[in-house]
């Protein structure tokens, strides 16, 4: 595997690993129930925005209001006489079913009507569609009523975390008081829906289908899957008995005051072919519960449950469905991986010099992803499909955040190495190229030794010693920095690297730290070096022609350039590491700069800057520059002769051949 492939693949593998860890943590939190409160809050939010105020109501609520009690139109506790009178007026209007959400387990005598209890008992017997309520383990239905076939229990499932009601029951199995055998008692919503469907003449009402572990209740032609302990927003629900999720789509039913029915004329059409639920709506009685849509009286909650079952039976609504546990787990895993890989992709798209843009990009993408997930969840919820929101959101955002931190931290560590080695020495363009090809420069947090072909440029100032003698140190440094700034700009503009400053001398290299492999690239480096030297000549001319109050001496400069193989790498220890190049090419370039220090021919030393190059550099220029062969000589410390050429300037016109004839070098 190539180093570049490793550089690309390793962050991807790390991103996948981070996403997998996030998935495992989120899954563990979910299975422990830690995320259940947040999941329930999200569920409640979706419930509230899914309420359908325009839906047609089949259920009417008759409530004993606070005004009824205050005006004494109805006494509390409600007497048998008032209850019998109220129910008789309602059943005379031919409703489909009537539910009584007021406990009648014992008589409530009325001194003015000693036969009131008998009247009420006759209504229970003659009208089986009238369903009295009882509370399991607390109260009993009226003795005249079959507790299984006619009565309905008032219980709903309360969530232990916040004591809110989000689930309803079809049945609850309890031991029979006589035989001890389990008997399925029916909820009030079950009984009222059953009687309403019978009044419509439907053959199929409510039946139990399937076997554990998946049981359904068929309401009309609609099958309600019973809630299991690990479905929907729940994790450890406990032993669920014939439970289903309430959707609260239709929860604001018309309220008719019981006092107005007892004392005032009313239109019988209010109750005809309707399901009527009678109960307490007086706040002082405190018969209310907390739900996702707010506080509701018990009678309103029963009406809401009946309305949901009737709408399902008519095909107007489907029961709330949930993903199976394995699909929830798969969804969290996929979104965790998507979040991590998306963050990796965004971080790779931005230049390493702008990590804030990468962070902003990941943040924007994460926000967009969360909004998209919420939008999808909301659409699915309208289709009665609950998609887990909180675990998926946490996994997606956490993976994106942690992968971003890892990628930027890893890049920052590598950038610190490059910064320590090349700070202030390269242009932004070269630095960008270095980062893009860092695998060719860095190795295990350090610098990688490389054998490559490059062009080395040395400069040195002539006459600067006299300037030092005539001026103070502060002025000398000021002028030196002024000149060095211009010379460094020339190196940057021509894609070189300032390797080091040596007093008033500069060493620059063209072709590092990213190695050149193609001949045209190596030739371009040589041309860039000569072009840089000519730029330095112009910079020196401007420096010498500036007005100076002390009539400073004219500064001269020598430049030596040579192209060839060399070795680039780090020199030093872990506390101080310096990037440098070594080899004969470096030595020859240095010797060319210092060759014949006093020799400054006018053509190759125009404007006080002499430029000497070696034969390998000349061979790569392609005739773009005017040059002159000075001589063939053995440079100081070298064992072979070297052809020495001087650079006059840019070529006036492209020549037909490649530059001048080479100097003859003795074999």
CORRARA-V86993 format. One record per helix or strand. SS is the DSSP state (H for helix, E for strand). FROM is the first residue (numbers start at 1). TO is the last residue. If there is no record, write none. Layout:
ss: [SS | SS]
from: [FROM | FROM]
to: [TO | TO]
This chain:
ss: [H | H | E | H | H | E | H | E | E | E | E | E | E | H | E | E | E | E | E | H | H | E | H | E | E | H | E | H | H | E | H | H | H | E | E | E | H | H | E | E | H | E | E | H | H | E | H | E | E]
from: [3 | 36 | 59 | 66 | 80 | 97 | 116 | 130 | 152 | 157 | 164 | 171 | 182 | 188 | 206 | 214 | 222 | 243 | 255 | 258 | 268 | 275 | 283 | 288 | 294 | 298 | 321 | 325 | 355 | 385 | 390 | 428 | 438 | 442 | 446 | 450 | 464 | 473 | 497 | 505 | 519 | 556 | 577 | 584 | 606 | 609 | 615 | 625 | 641]
to: [32 | 49 | 64 | 70 | 91 | 101 | 126 | 134 | 153 | 158 | 169 | 175 | 187 | 199 | 211 | 219 | 225 | 245 | 257 | 263 | 270 | 280 | 285 | 291 | 297 | 313 | 322 | 349 | 382 | 386 | 422 | 436 | 440 | 443 | 447 | 462 | 470 | 493 | 502 | 510 | 545 | 572 | 582 | 594 | 608 | 614 | 619 | 634 | 650]
